[in-house]
Amino acid sequence: MLFRSCAALCGALGALAVSVSVARSEIDAVHSSAVVNEASGEAIVGAASTYNPFRPGWREGGPNTASGERYEPSVWAAAIKTTLRQKFGGVQYGARPKYALVEAVGKKLIVKINDVGPLTPGRIIDLNERAMRYFDPSLELGVIYDVIVRPLFGDYWIPGPAG
């Protein structure tokens, strides 16, 4: 009986530690500005919009992204304009994900680029719901202008707010 109680307590403490670290990552930047700036490529400026392939409409997508991953609205992810695919090292089915630094409204965010698409003219990136909520919490804007997107070199970035 004592063993079961200790095991349950350890499990609860482990779950608490994980939830605290996840909550902190929502607020705190994982990568410093200096590291991100040093590892970023040429800036691309344009507009950002949001997408959800499960929302009904004439531009409805599918559940799978160009990288082969399933669309997941709860991760920090985005789709880039098809013509920008090579600037991001190619977004290919089954390949390692690519990453980008997105700057808008005084905030910086690292997103995983796992999809491409023929975006509306003037738009360079489609953010999934979570990423767009970082810049526009109410999702009322729909489109954010003067967004700066920079490809990040390397494969091991942690998506989320950047310092």
Secondary structure, 3 states (H helix, E strand, C coil): CHHHHHHHHHHHHHHHHHHHHHHHHHHCCCCCHHHHHHCECCCEEEEEEECCCCCCCCCCCCCECCCCCECCCCCCEEEEEHHHHHHHCCCCCCCCCEEEEEEECCEEEEEEEEEEECCCCCEEEEECHHHHHHHCCCCCCCEEEEEEEEEECCCCCCCEECC
